[in-house]
Amino acid sequence: LPGENIVIALVQKMAKTKVLAGENSGETLPHINIVKDIKQEDNKQGKLTLTNDFAINKNNFFVVAFIQNTQTLAITSTVNITLQ
């Protein structure tokens, strides 16, 4: 619709980082819902392609899609999609 964009994001559910330096050196820190790729519809054809340069464990990823107003940036609709 005019004044709205479709946005999709590839999201990793969980990851861990082993900290090698600094105040958390030696710790392993958990992370949740990490956006690995995000695309916004700009071609008005309703097609978006997410890319990845890494192996995906489908159980640890999902896709979020939402409609966003281009003026106010309000999000008017969302959906989570499980990878199969």
N, C-alpha and C positions, 0 to 999 in steps of 0.2 A: 504494500500500500504506500501511497505517497507520504513522505514524512516519517517512514519507518524503515529500519534495516533489520535483516536477519543476521544474527551472529552465532557461530558455532565454535566450541572449544573442545579439544581433546584433553581430558583430565586424568592424571595418574592418581589413583586412590591413596597410595602410601609409598613412602620411600624413607631410607635412612642414610645419613651422612656421617662418616667417621671424621671427626675434627682432628686435624694434624697439628694445629698451632693455636696460640691465643689462650684466652681464659678458659675455654672449654676443651683444650687439648686433651686427647685421649678419650673423650666422650663420644658416644654415638647418639646423634640427635634424630628424632622422628619428624617426618613432614607428612601432611595430609593435603589432598586435593590440589595437586600441582598442575598448573596449566602448561601443557607441553606444546600446544599449537592453538592459535585462535585466528579465525577468519571472519570477515564481514562481507556481506553481499554488496558488491558494487557493480555487478554486470546486469542486474535486474532480470536475469534469466532463471533465478531460483536455484542455481547450482553453486555449491561450495565444495572445495576439496581440502581435506586436512592432510598434511604430510608429516612423515616422521622419518628420522634417520637412525632409528634404534629398533631393536626387537621389542615387540609388544606381547606381554602376557595379558590376554583379553580379560582375565579375571581381575586384573589390577588397573583397568582403565574404563572410562565411560565418556560419553559425549554429552555436553550440555548445549542446548540450542535455546535462543531467546530472541524476542522481538523487542527492539529498542527505538524509542522516539528520537529522531535526529535533532530536534530542537531542545527538548527538556532532558534528554538522556534517560527518561523514565523507562523501566522495563515493564512491558505490559503482558507478556506471556513467556513461560519457560517450560522446558521439558528435559528430562534426563533420559538418555538412551543407553541401554546396555549393549556392549559389543558381543557379537555372536560369531 
